[in-house]
């Protein structure tokens, strides 16, 4: 936690704790106006209790307490049912679908794409992965063309990926 607080140059605005099914107590830090003004981030802290585990970031532009709780619940569900249960090592450029589950109420996201926290400076530790919510069409694009082409598409379209109400890239 100290690293990210030092890096973001502020203490978290809110800290929440969830007990996950595997007995791990996950900490979720909410930072308002980080990585930039108008964008907010929820960052996990010591999700696996190990120093080598990844930490995850979801950044979004619309903040309210209900959305904050919903995204933290989504992260807790992701950690419980995908990250810990599958035993799959998650890396930058991975993508996956979470079937039969509405990720964020009111939005048609079906899964996540993992990438370097693009809106944070490059000096952020490589142990942090940004979980970008993706649409079905983006997931199908990733299956067909891969993460390098998807990364190119994000750069070409240059849209604010923190906007939850964004249009699909494809």
Secondary structure as UniProt FT lines:
FT   HELIX           2..8
FT   STRAND          14..19
FT   TURN            21..22
FT   STRAND          25..31
FT   TURN            32..33
FT   TURN            37..38
FT   STRAND          40..45
FT   TURN            51..52
FT   STRAND          55..60
FT   HELIX           65..78
FT   HELIX           79..84
FT   HELIX           85..86
FT   TURN            92..93
FT   STRAND          95..97
FT   TURN            99..100
FT   TURN            105..106
FT   STRAND          109..115
FT   TURN            118..119
FT   TURN            122..123
FT   TURN            126..127
FT   STRAND          128..135
FT   HELIX           136..145
FT   HELIX           147..157
FT   TURN            161..162
FT   TURN            164..165
//
